[in-house]
Amino acid sequence: MNKKAELIVEAPNGDFCPVRLMQKIMEGKWKFIILYYLMLKPTRFNELQRLIPNISHGVLTAQLKELEKYHIVDRRVLENKPPKVEYSLSKLGREFIPVMNSMIHFGKVYATEVPVLFEDKLS
């Protein structure tokens, strides 16, 4: 059975490399932040935009489309007037939760070891 590739990943000698695969799936400035909020609960597009105020409408749309294309996020149109769209982690995307939890833990440890300044870029 010959399946068409949904994702093309550069790899030396064409060898499978899970790190390069994850890098390809997660490339983009906002994907980890998007996944963090979707890990907490299914979220509508406008709510994601409020939660991530620095992201433009177009970039949020593009990043969500990529995550959906790579089967990490599910998109569901709610039957409202006007229709609303809700995003959630897919079954495959939920496999990423332990990785995200490890990243959260590392971020907390890192912040105790290295001076970090958090700035509000909105003002």
The first five atom37 places (N, CA, C, CB, O) and aatype in JSON, in Angstrom:
{
  "aatype": [12, 2, 11, 11, 0, 6, 10, 9, 19, 6, 0, 14, 2, 7, 3, 13, 4, 14, 19, 1, 10, 12, 5, 11, 9, 12, 6, 7, 11, 17, 11, 13, 9, 9, 10, 18, 18, 10, 12, 10, 11, 14, 16, 1, 13, 2, 6, 10, 5, 1, 10, 9, 14, 2, 9, 15, 8, 7, 19, 10, 16, 0, 5, 10, 11, 6, 10, 6, 11, 18, 8, 9, 19, 3, 1, 1, 19, 10, 6, 2, 11, 14, 14, 11, 19, 6, 18, 15, 10, 15, 11, 10, 7, 1, 6, 13, 9, 14, 19, 12, 2, 15, 12, 9, 8, 13, 7, 11, 19, 18, 0, 16, 6, 19, 14, 19, 10, 13, 6, 3, 11, 10, 15],
  "atom_mask": [
    [1, 1, 1, 1, 1],
    [1, 1, 1, 1, 1],
    [1, 1, 1, 1, 1],
    [1, 1, 1, 1, 1],
    [1, 1, 1, 1, 1],
    [1, 1, 1, 1, 1],
    [1, 1, 1, 1, 1],
    [1, 1, 1, 1, 1],
    [1, 1, 1, 1, 1],
    [1, 1, 1, 1, 1],
    [1, 1, 1, 1, 1],
    [1, 1, 1, 1, 1],
    [1, 1, 1, 1, 1],
    [1, 1, 1, 0, 1],
    [1, 1, 1, 1, 1],
    [1, 1, 1, 1, 1],
    [1, 1, 1, 1, 1],
    [1, 1, 1, 1, 1],
    [1, 1, 1, 1, 1],
    [1, 1, 1, 1, 1],
    [1, 1, 1, 1, 1],
    [1, 1, 1, 1, 1],
    [1, 1, 1, 1, 1],
    [1, 1, 1, 1, 1],
    [1, 1, 1, 1, 1],
    [1, 1, 1, 1, 1],
    [1, 1, 1, 1, 1],
    [1, 1, 1, 0, 1],
    [1, 1, 1, 1, 1],
    [1, 1, 1, 1, 1],
    [1, 1, 1, 1, 1],
    [1, 1, 1, 1, 1],
    [1, 1, 1, 1, 1],
    [1, 1, 1, 1, 1],
    [1, 1, 1, 1, 1],
    [1, 1, 1, 1, 1],
    [1, 1, 1, 1, 1],
    [1, 1, 1, 1, 1],
    [1, 1, 1, 1, 1],
    [1, 1, 1, 1, 1],
    [1, 1, 1, 1, 1],
    [1, 1, 1, 1, 1],
    [1, 1, 1, 1, 1],
    [1, 1, 1, 1, 1],
    [1, 1, 1, 1, 1],
    [1, 1, 1, 1, 1],
    [1, 1, 1, 1, 1],
    [1, 1, 1, 1, 1],
    [1, 1, 1, 1, 1],
    [1, 1, 1, 1, 1],
    [1, 1, 1, 1, 1],
    [1, 1, 1, 1, 1],
    [1, 1, 1, 1, 1],
    [1, 1, 1, 1, 1],
    [1, 1, 1, 1, 1],
    [1, 1, 1, 1, 1],
    [1, 1, 1, 1, 1],
    [1, 1, 1, 0, 1],
    [1, 1, 1, 1, 1],
    [1, 1, 1, 1, 1],
    [1, 1, 1, 1, 1],
    [1, 1, 1, 1, 1],
    [1, 1, 1, 1, 1],
    [1, 1, 1, 1, 1],
    [1, 1, 1, 1, 1],
    [1, 1, 1, 1, 1],
    [1, 1, 1, 1, 1],
    [1, 1, 1, 1, 1],
    [1, 1, 1, 1, 1],
    [1, 1, 1, 1, 1],
    [1, 1, 1, 1, 1],
    [1, 1, 1, 1, 1],
    [1, 1, 1, 1, 1],
    [1, 1, 1, 1, 1],
    [1, 1, 1, 1, 1],
    [1, 1, 1, 1, 1],
    [1, 1, 1, 1, 1],
    [1, 1, 1, 1, 1],
    [1, 1, 1, 1, 1],
    [1, 1, 1, 1, 1],
    [1, 1, 1, 1, 1],
    [1, 1, 1, 1, 1],
    [1, 1, 1, 1, 1],
    [1, 1, 1, 1, 1],
    [1, 1, 1, 1, 1],
    [1, 1, 1, 1, 1],
    [1, 1, 1, 1, 1],
    [1, 1, 1, 1, 1],
    [1, 1, 1, 1, 1],
    [1, 1, 1, 1, 1],
    [1, 1, 1, 1, 1],
    [1, 1, 1, 1, 1],
    [1, 1, 1, 0, 1],
    [1, 1, 1, 1, 1],
    [1, 1, 1, 1, 1],
    [1, 1, 1, 1, 1],
    [1, 1, 1, 1, 1],
    [1, 1, 1, 1, 1],
    [1, 1, 1, 1, 1],
    [1, 1, 1, 1, 1],
    [1, 1, 1, 1, 1],
    [1, 1, 1, 1, 1],
    [1, 1, 1, 1, 1],
    [1, 1, 1, 1, 1],
    [1, 1, 1, 1, 1],
    [1, 1, 1, 1, 1],
    [1, 1, 1, 0, 1],
    [1, 1, 1, 1, 1],
    [1, 1, 1, 1, 1],
    [1, 1, 1, 1, 1],
    [1, 1, 1, 1, 1],
    [1, 1, 1, 1, 1],
    [1, 1, 1, 1, 1],
    [1, 1, 1, 1, 1],
    [1, 1, 1, 1, 1],
    [1, 1, 1, 1, 1],
    [1, 1, 1, 1, 1],
    [1, 1, 1, 1, 1],
    [1, 1, 1, 1, 1],
    [1, 1, 1, 1, 1],
    [1, 1, 1, 1, 1],
    [1, 1, 1, 1, 1],
    [1, 1, 1, 1, 1]
  ],
  "atom_positions": [
    [[0.85, -1.17, 0.0], [0.0, 0.0, 0.0], [0.9, 1.24, 0.0], [-0.97, -0.01, 1.22], [1.77, 1.39, 0.86]],
    [[0.68, 2.13, -0.97], [1.51, 3.32, -1.11], [0.68, 4.54, -0.7], [2.04, 3.47, -2.56], [-0.19, 4.98, -1.45]],
    [[0.97, 5.08, 0.48], [0.25, 6.25, 0.97], [1.0, 7.51, 0.57], [0.06, 6.19, 2.51], [2.23, 7.54, 0.6]],
    [[0.25, 8.54, 0.2], [0.86, 9.82, -0.13], [1.31, 10.5, 1.15], [-0.14, 10.71, -0.93], [0.56, 10.55, 2.13]],
    [[2.53, 11.02, 1.16], [3.07, 11.69, 2.35], [2.3, 12.98, 2.62], [4.58, 11.98, 2.17], [2.07, 13.78, 1.7]],
    [[1.91, 13.18, 3.86], [1.23, 14.42, 4.27], [2.23, 15.44, 4.78], [0.2, 14.12, 5.35], [1.91, 16.62, 4.91]],
    [[3.44, 14.99, 5.05], [4.44, 15.84, 5.66], [5.8, 15.45, 5.09], [4.43, 15.71, 7.21], [6.14, 14.27, 5.04]],
    [[6.55, 16.43, 4.65], [7.89, 16.17, 4.12], [8.9, 16.75, 5.1], [8.07, 16.78, 2.68], [8.85, 17.93, 5.44]],
    [[9.82, 15.9, 5.55], [10.81, 16.29, 6.54], [12.19, 16.06, 5.96], [10.62, 15.5, 7.87], [12.51, 14.97, 5.47]],
    [[13.02, 17.1, 6.01], [14.41, 16.95, 5.56], [15.15, 16.04, 6.54], [15.12, 18.34, 5.45], [15.06, 16.22, 7.76]],
    [[15.88, 15.07, 6.0], [16.64, 14.17, 6.85], [17.85, 13.66, 6.08], [15.76, 12.98, 7.33], [17.74, 13.31, 4.91]],
    [[19.02, 13.62, 6.74], [20.21, 13.1, 6.08], [19.98, 11.67, 5.59], [21.43, 13.16, 7.03], [19.52, 10.82, 6.35]],
    [[20.31, 11.42, 4.35], [20.17, 10.09, 3.74], [18.73, 9.58, 3.72], [21.04, 9.1, 4.47], [18.49, 8.4, 3.48]],
    [[17.76, 10.46, 3.99], [16.36, 10.03, 4.0], [16.0, 9.17, 5.19], [0.0, 0.0, 0.0], [14.95, 8.54, 5.19]],
    [[16.86, 9.14, 6.22], [16.62, 8.31, 7.4], [15.58, 8.96, 8.3], [17.93, 8.09, 8.18], [15.5, 10.18, 8.41]],
    [[14.78, 8.13, 8.95], [13.79, 8.62, 9.9], [14.49, 9.27, 11.08], [12.87, 7.48, 10.39], [15.4, 8.7, 11.67]],
    [[14.05, 10.48, 11.4], [14.59, 11.2, 12.55], [13.42, 11.83, 13.31], [15.64, 12.29, 12.11], [12.86, 12.82, 12.85]],
    [[13.04, 11.27, 14.46], [11.89, 11.8, 15.19], [12.09, 13.24, 15.66], [11.6, 10.93, 16.38], [11.11, 13.98, 15.8]],
    [[13.32, 13.64, 15.92], [13.57, 15.02, 16.36], [13.28, 15.99, 15.21], [15.03, 15.19, 16.85], [12.63, 17.01, 15.42]],
    [[13.74, 15.68, 14.02], [13.46, 16.54, 12.86], [11.96, 16.55, 12.54], [14.26, 16.05, 11.63], [11.42, 17.58, 12.13]],
    [[11.31, 15.43, 12.73], [9.86, 15.37, 12.51], [9.14, 16.3, 13.47], [9.35, 13.92, 12.67], [8.27, 17.07, 13.06]],
    [[9.48, 16.23, 14.76], [8.84, 17.12, 15.74], [9.18, 18.58, 15.47], [9.28, 16.73, 17.16], [8.33, 19.45, 15.64]],
    [[10.4, 18.84, 15.04], [10.78, 20.22, 14.71], [9.91, 20.74, 13.58], [12.28, 20.29, 14.31], [9.47, 21.89, 13.62]],
    [[9.65, 19.92, 12.58], [8.81, 20.33, 11.45], [7.37, 20.58, 11.91], [8.84, 19.25, 10.35], [6.76, 21.58, 11.52]],
    [[6.83, 19.68, 12.72], [5.45, 19.83, 13.18], [5.3, 21.07, 14.04], [5.01, 18.59, 13.97], [4.3, 21.78, 13.93]],
    [[6.28, 21.34, 14.89], [6.16, 22.43, 15.87], [6.8, 23.74, 15.43], [6.77, 22.0, 17.16], [6.82, 24.7, 16.2]],
    [[7.32, 23.8, 14.19], [7.92, 25.06, 13.77], [6.85, 26.14, 13.71], [8.62, 24.91, 12.4], [5.72, 25.9, 13.3]],
    [[7.23, 27.32, 14.12], [6.29, 28.43, 14.21], [6.32, 28.99, 15.62], [0.0, 0.0, 0.0], [6.34, 28.24, 16.6]],
    [[6.32, 30.27, 15.72], [6.5, 30.96, 16.99], [5.43, 30.64, 18.03], [6.52, 32.43, 16.76], [5.72, 30.63, 19.22]],
    [[4.2, 30.37, 17.6], [3.08, 30.31, 18.54], [2.52, 28.92, 18.81], [1.98, 31.15, 18.03], [1.63, 28.78, 19.65]],
    [[3.02, 27.89, 18.15], [2.39, 26.57, 18.28], [2.41, 26.02, 19.7], [3.07, 25.6, 17.36], [1.42, 25.43, 20.14]],
    [[3.5, 26.2, 20.42], [3.54, 25.68, 21.79], [2.53, 26.41, 22.67], [4.94, 25.82, 22.38], [1.89, 25.78, 23.52]],
    [[2.38, 27.71, 22.48], [1.42, 28.48, 23.27], [-0.01, 28.04, 22.93], [1.59, 30.0, 23.02], [-0.84, 27.86, 23.82]],
    [[-0.29, 27.87, 21.64], [-1.61, 27.4, 21.2], [-1.91, 26.04, 21.83], [-1.68, 27.3, 19.65], [-2.99, 25.83, 22.38]],
    [[-0.96, 25.13, 21.76], [-1.17, 23.79, 22.31], [-1.33, 23.82, 23.82], [-0.01, 22.88, 21.93], [-2.09, 23.02, 24.39]],
    [[-0.64, 24.72, 24.47], [-0.79, 24.85, 25.91], [-2.25, 25.17, 26.26], [0.15, 25.95, 26.47], [-2.84, 24.52, 27.13]],
    [[-2.83, 26.15, 25.6], [-4.22, 26.51, 25.9], [-5.19, 25.41, 25.49], [-4.59, 27.81, 25.19], [-6.19, 25.19, 26.18]],
    [[-4.93, 24.73, 24.39], [-5.81, 23.63, 23.97], [-5.67, 22.43, 24.89], [-5.51, 23.23, 22.53], [-6.59, 21.62, 25.02]],
    [[-4.51, 22.3, 25.53], [-4.3, 21.23, 26.5], [-5.22, 21.44, 27.71], [-2.81, 21.18, 26.95], [-5.69, 20.48, 28.32]],
    [[-5.46, 22.69, 28.04], [-6.29, 23.01, 29.2], [-7.77, 22.73, 28.94], [-6.1, 24.46, 29.6], [-8.48, 22.23, 29.81]],
    [[-8.23, 23.07, 27.71], [-9.64, 22.84, 27.36], [-9.85, 23.18, 25.89], [-10.6, 23.7, 28.26], [-9.08, 23.95, 25.31]],
    [[-10.9, 22.59, 25.26], [-11.25, 23.01, 23.91], [-11.57, 24.51, 23.92], [-12.47, 22.19, 23.37], [-12.19, 25.02, 24.85]],
    [[-11.12, 25.19, 22.88], [-11.19, 26.65, 22.89], [-11.62, 27.17, 21.52], [-9.83, 27.25, 23.28], [-11.19, 26.67, 20.49]],
    [[-12.49, 28.19, 21.54], [-12.92, 28.82, 20.3], [-11.83, 29.75, 19.78], [-14.24, 29.59, 20.51], [-10.97, 30.2, 20.53]],
    [[-11.87, 30.03, 18.48], [-10.86, 30.85, 17.83], [-10.71, 32.21, 18.5], [-11.21, 31.04, 16.36], [-9.6, 32.62, 18.84]],
    [[-11.83, 32.9, 18.71], [-11.76, 34.25, 19.3], [-11.2, 34.22, 20.72], [-13.15, 34.89, 19.31], [-10.52, 35.15, 21.14]],
    [[-11.5, 33.15, 21.45], [-10.94, 33.04, 22.8], [-9.43, 32.83, 22.74], [-11.61, 31.87, 23.56], [-8.69, 33.41, 23.54]],
    [[-8.97, 32.02, 21.79], [-7.52, 31.85, 21.61], [-6.86, 33.2, 21.3], [-7.22, 30.84, 20.48], [-5.79, 33.51, 21.81]],
    [[-7.51, 33.98, 20.47], [-6.95, 35.28, 20.11], [-6.89, 36.2, 21.34], [-7.78, 35.93, 18.99], [-5.96, 36.99, 21.46]],
    [[-7.86, 36.11, 22.23], [-7.82, 36.91, 23.46], [-6.73, 36.41, 24.41], [-9.19, 36.87, 24.18], [-6.06, 37.2, 25.07]],
    [[-6.55, 35.09, 24.46], [-5.54, 34.5, 25.34], [-4.12, 34.78, 24.87], [-5.76, 33.02, 25.45], [-3.18, 34.82, 25.67]],
    [[-3.96, 34.96, 23.54], [-2.64, 35.21, 22.96], [-2.72, 36.55, 22.22], [-2.2, 34.03, 21.98], [-2.77, 36.57, 20.99]],
    [[-2.74, 37.65, 22.94], [-3.01, 38.95, 22.32], [-1.94, 39.42, 21.33], [-3.16, 39.98, 23.38], [-2.23, 40.28, 20.5]],
    [[-0.74, 38.89, 21.4], [0.33, 39.32, 20.49], [0.24, 38.67, 19.11], [1.68, 39.01, 21.11], [0.95, 39.08, 18.19]],
    [[-0.6, 37.67, 18.95], [-0.68, 36.95, 17.68], [-1.7, 37.61, 16.76], [-1.04, 35.46, 17.92], [-2.78, 38.02, 17.21]],
    [[-1.36, 37.72, 15.49], [-2.31, 38.3, 14.54], [-3.35, 37.24, 14.14], [-1.57, 38.84, 13.28], [-3.12, 36.04, 14.29]],
    [[-4.47, 37.7, 13.64], [-5.55, 36.82, 13.18], [-5.02, 35.85, 12.13], [-6.72, 37.65, 12.61], [-5.3, 34.65, 12.19]],
    [[-4.26, 36.37, 11.18], [-3.75, 35.54, 10.09], [-2.76, 34.49, 10.55], [0.0, 0.0, 0.0], [-2.8, 33.35, 10.08]],
    [[-1.87, 34.86, 11.46], [-0.89, 33.9, 11.96], [-1.58, 32.82, 12.79], [0.19, 34.62, 12.81], [-1.25, 31.64, 12.66]],
    [[-2.53, 33.2, 13.64], [-3.27, 32.2, 14.42], [-3.99, 31.23, 13.48], [-4.28, 32.89, 15.37], [-3.95, 30.02, 13.7]],
    [[-4.62, 31.76, 12.46], [-5.31, 30.91, 11.48], [-4.33, 29.94, 10.83], [-5.99, 31.77, 10.41], [-4.61, 28.74, 10.74]],
    [[-3.18, 30.45, 10.38], [-2.19, 29.62, 9.69], [-1.64, 28.53, 10.62], [-1.03, 30.48, 9.17], [-1.5, 27.37, 10.21]],
    [[-1.32, 28.89, 11.85], [-0.74, 27.91, 12.78], [-1.78, 26.83, 13.14], [-0.23, 28.62, 14.07], [-1.43, 25.66, 13.23]],
    [[-3.03, 27.22, 13.33], [-4.07, 26.24, 13.61], [-4.29, 25.32, 12.41], [-5.39, 26.95, 13.97], [-4.48, 24.12, 12.59]],
    [[-4.25, 25.86, 11.2], [-4.41, 25.04, 10.0], [-3.29, 24.01, 9.88], [-4.45, 25.92, 8.74], [-3.53, 22.86, 9.53]],
    [[-2.05, 24.44, 10.19], [-0.93, 23.5, 10.14], [-1.1, 22.4, 11.19], [0.39, 24.24, 10.36], [-0.89, 21.23, 10.9]],
    [[-1.46, 22.78, 12.41], [-1.65, 21.79, 13.47], [-2.79, 20.83, 13.13], [-1.94, 22.48, 14.8], [-2.73, 19.64, 13.47]],
    [[-3.81, 21.33, 12.47], [-4.91, 20.47, 12.02], [-4.43, 19.55, 10.89], [-6.12, 21.31, 11.54], [-4.73, 18.36, 10.89]],
    [[-3.69, 20.1, 9.96], [-3.14, 19.32, 8.83], [-2.26, 18.18, 9.33], [-2.34, 20.23, 7.88], [-2.25, 17.09, 8.76]],
    [[-1.51, 18.44, 10.41], [-0.61, 17.43, 10.95], [-1.28, 16.53, 11.99], [0.6, 18.1, 11.58], [-0.62, 15.75, 12.67]],
    [[-2.61, 16.65, 12.12], [-3.42, 15.78, 12.99], [-3.14, 15.97, 14.48], [-3.19, 14.34, 12.62], [-3.31, 15.04, 15.26]],
    [[-2.7, 17.16, 14.86], [-2.43, 17.47, 16.26], [-3.66, 18.14, 16.89], [-1.19, 18.37, 16.39], [-3.9, 18.0, 18.09]],
    [[-4.42, 18.85, 16.08], [-5.58, 19.61, 16.54], [-6.8, 19.21, 15.72], [-5.32, 21.15, 16.43], [-6.71, 18.98, 14.51]],
    [[-7.94, 19.14, 16.39], [-9.23, 18.94, 15.72], [-9.97, 20.27, 15.67], [-10.08, 17.86, 16.46], [-9.91, 21.06, 16.61]],
    [[-10.65, 20.5, 14.57], [-11.46, 21.71, 14.37], [-12.91, 21.28, 14.26], [-11.01, 22.52, 13.09], [-13.25, 20.38, 13.49]],
    [[-13.77, 21.93, 15.04], [-15.19, 21.58, 15.04], [-16.0, 22.85, 14.88], [-15.59, 20.83, 16.34], [-15.81, 23.82, 15.61]],
    [[-16.92, 22.84, 13.91], [-17.82, 23.97, 13.7], [-19.04, 23.75, 14.57], [-18.21, 24.13, 12.19], [-19.75, 22.75, 14.44]],
    [[-19.29, 24.71, 15.47], [-20.44, 24.62, 16.36], [-21.67, 25.17, 15.64], [-20.19, 25.41, 17.68], [-21.58, 26.15, 14.9]],
    [[-22.8, 24.54, 15.85], [-24.03, 24.94, 15.16], [-24.7, 26.1, 15.88], [-25.0, 23.74, 15.05], [-25.76, 25.94, 16.48]],
    [[-24.08, 27.25, 15.81], [-24.62, 28.48, 16.38], [-24.94, 29.44, 15.24], [-23.63, 29.13, 17.39], [-24.56, 29.2, 14.09]],
    [[-25.6, 30.49, 15.55], [-25.81, 31.58, 14.59], [-25.16, 32.82, 15.17], [-27.34, 31.82, 14.31], [-25.65, 33.3, 16.19]],
    [[-24.12, 33.36, 14.61], [-23.33, 32.8, 13.5], [-22.52, 31.59, 13.96], [-22.39, 33.86, 12.91], [-22.3, 31.41, 15.16]],
    [[-22.09, 30.75, 13.01], [-21.32, 29.56, 13.38], [-20.03, 29.95, 14.09], [-20.99, 28.72, 12.12], [-19.4, 30.96, 13.77]],
    [[-19.66, 29.15, 15.07], [-18.41, 29.35, 15.8], [-17.56, 28.11, 15.64], [-18.68, 29.66, 17.31], [-18.07, 27.0, 15.47]],
    [[-16.26, 28.31, 15.7], [-15.33, 27.2, 15.52], [-14.6, 26.95, 16.84], [-14.31, 27.49, 14.37], [-14.13, 27.88, 17.49]],
    [[-14.52, 25.69, 17.21], [-13.82, 25.3, 18.43], [-12.68, 24.37, 18.06], [-14.8, 24.62, 19.45], [-12.81, 23.49, 17.21]],
    [[-11.55, 24.58, 18.72], [-10.37, 23.75, 18.5], [-10.08, 22.95, 19.75], [-9.15, 24.62, 18.1], [-10.3, 23.42, 20.87]],
    [[-9.58, 21.73, 19.55], [-9.2, 20.88, 20.68], [-8.04, 20.0, 20.22], [-10.41, 20.02, 21.18], [-7.78, 19.87, 19.02]],
    [[-7.37, 19.41, 21.18], [-6.32, 18.46, 20.82], [-6.96, 17.2, 20.26], [-5.42, 18.12, 22.05], [-7.97, 16.72, 20.78]],
    [[-6.39, 16.69, 19.2], [-6.84, 15.42, 18.64], [-6.34, 14.28, 19.52], [-6.35, 15.25, 17.17], [-5.62, 14.5, 20.49]],
    [[-6.72, 13.08, 19.18], [-6.21, 11.91, 19.92], [-4.68, 11.9, 19.86], [-6.8, 10.57, 19.33], [-4.02, 11.68, 20.87]],
    [[-4.15, 12.14, 18.69], [-2.69, 12.19, 18.52], [-2.1, 13.38, 19.27], [-2.31, 12.27, 17.03], [-1.04, 13.26, 19.88]],
    [[-2.78, 14.51, 19.24], [-2.32, 15.7, 19.94], [-2.26, 15.5, 21.45], [0.0, 0.0, 0.0], [-1.4, 16.06, 22.11]],
    [[-3.18, 14.7, 21.98], [-3.18, 14.43, 23.43], [-1.94, 13.64, 23.84], [-4.44, 13.68, 23.83], [-1.56, 13.65, 25.02]],
    [[-1.32, 12.95, 22.9], [-0.06, 12.24, 23.18], [1.06, 13.24, 23.51], [0.35, 11.36, 21.98], [2.07, 12.86, 24.09]],
    [[0.86, 14.48, 23.14], [1.87, 15.53, 23.36], [1.78, 16.12, 24.77], [1.71, 16.63, 22.32], [2.69, 16.83, 25.2]],
    [[0.7, 15.86, 25.5], [0.51, 16.45, 26.83], [1.67, 16.14, 27.78], [-0.79, 15.94, 27.45], [2.14, 17.06, 28.45]],
    [[2.16, 14.89, 27.87], [3.3, 14.66, 28.76], [4.54, 15.47, 28.36], [3.65, 13.18, 28.77], [5.31, 15.9, 29.23]],
    [[4.74, 15.67, 27.08], [5.86, 16.49, 26.61], [5.66, 17.93, 27.07], [5.99, 16.42, 25.05], [6.59, 18.56, 27.57]],
    [[4.44, 18.43, 26.91], [4.14, 19.8, 27.33], [4.32, 19.94, 28.84], [2.69, 20.19, 26.93], [4.87, 20.94, 29.31]],
    [[3.87, 18.95, 29.61], [4.06, 19.01, 31.06], [5.55, 19.02, 31.42], [3.36, 17.82, 31.73], [5.95, 19.71, 32.36]],
    [[6.36, 18.26, 30.7], [7.81, 18.29, 30.93], [8.39, 19.65, 30.58], [8.51, 17.19, 30.09], [9.28, 20.14, 31.28]],
    [[7.9, 20.28, 29.53], [8.37, 21.61, 29.16], [7.99, 22.63, 30.23], [7.79, 22.04, 27.79], [8.79, 23.51, 30.57]],
    [[6.79, 22.52, 30.77], [6.34, 23.42, 31.83], [7.25, 23.25, 33.05], [4.85, 23.15, 32.2], [7.69, 24.24, 33.65]],
    [[7.51, 22.02, 33.42], [8.39, 21.74, 34.56], [9.78, 22.33, 34.31], [8.48, 20.22, 34.83], [10.34, 22.99, 35.18]],
    [[10.33, 22.08, 33.12], [11.66, 22.61, 32.81], [11.67, 24.14, 32.87], [12.11, 22.13, 31.41], [12.61, 24.73, 33.39]],
    [[10.63, 24.77, 32.35], [10.54, 26.23, 32.41], [10.57, 26.75, 33.83], [0.0, 0.0, 0.0], [11.22, 27.76, 34.12]],
    [[9.87, 26.07, 34.73], [9.86, 26.48, 36.14], [11.24, 26.29, 36.76], [8.81, 25.67, 36.92], [11.72, 27.17, 37.48]],
    [[11.88, 25.16, 36.49], [13.23, 24.91, 37.02], [14.2, 25.94, 36.45], [13.7, 23.47, 36.67], [15.0, 26.51, 37.19]],
    [[14.13, 26.16, 35.17], [15.04, 27.11, 34.52], [14.91, 28.5, 35.15], [14.74, 27.19, 33.01], [15.92, 29.16, 35.41]],
    [[13.68, 28.93, 35.38], [13.44, 30.26, 35.94], [13.98, 30.4, 37.36], [11.96, 30.56, 35.93], [14.23, 31.51, 37.82]],
    [[14.15, 29.28, 38.07], [14.75, 29.36, 39.41], [16.27, 29.4, 39.34], [14.3, 28.18, 40.27], [16.92, 29.83, 40.3]],
    [[16.84, 28.95, 38.23], [18.3, 28.86, 38.09], [18.91, 30.03, 37.33], [18.66, 27.58, 37.4], [20.07, 30.39, 37.55]],
    [[18.14, 30.62, 36.44], [18.66, 31.67, 35.55], [17.76, 32.89, 35.68], [18.72, 31.18, 34.06], [16.53, 32.77, 35.62]],
    [[18.34, 34.07, 35.85], [17.49, 35.27, 35.91], [16.72, 35.47, 34.61], [18.35, 36.52, 36.21], [17.3, 35.49, 33.52]],
    [[15.42, 35.61, 34.73], [14.54, 35.78, 33.57], [13.67, 37.0, 33.82], [13.66, 34.5, 33.31], [13.11, 37.17, 34.9]],
    [[13.55, 37.86, 32.82], [12.68, 39.02, 32.9], [11.52, 38.82, 31.94], [13.45, 40.35, 32.58], [11.74, 38.59, 30.75]],
    [[10.31, 38.89, 32.43], [9.12, 38.79, 31.58], [8.58, 40.18, 31.35], [8.03, 37.87, 32.23], [8.3, 40.91, 32.3]],
    [[8.44, 40.56, 30.09], [7.98, 41.89, 29.72], [6.6, 41.82, 29.11], [8.96, 42.54, 28.74], [6.25, 40.86, 28.43]],
    [[5.82, 42.85, 29.37], [4.51, 42.99, 28.74], [4.71, 43.77, 27.46], [3.48, 43.71, 29.69], [4.88, 44.99, 27.49]],
    [[4.7, 43.07, 26.33], [4.95, 43.71, 25.03], [3.72, 44.39, 24.47], [5.45, 42.69, 24.05], [3.78, 44.96, 23.38]],
    [[2.6, 44.34, 25.18], [1.37, 44.93, 24.67], [1.29, 46.43, 24.95], [0.17, 44.24, 25.28], [0.57, 47.15, 24.26]],
    [[2.04, 46.91, 25.95], [1.92, 48.31, 26.29], [2.86, 49.18, 25.48], [2.18, 48.51, 27.74], [2.88, 50.4, 25.66]]
  ]
}
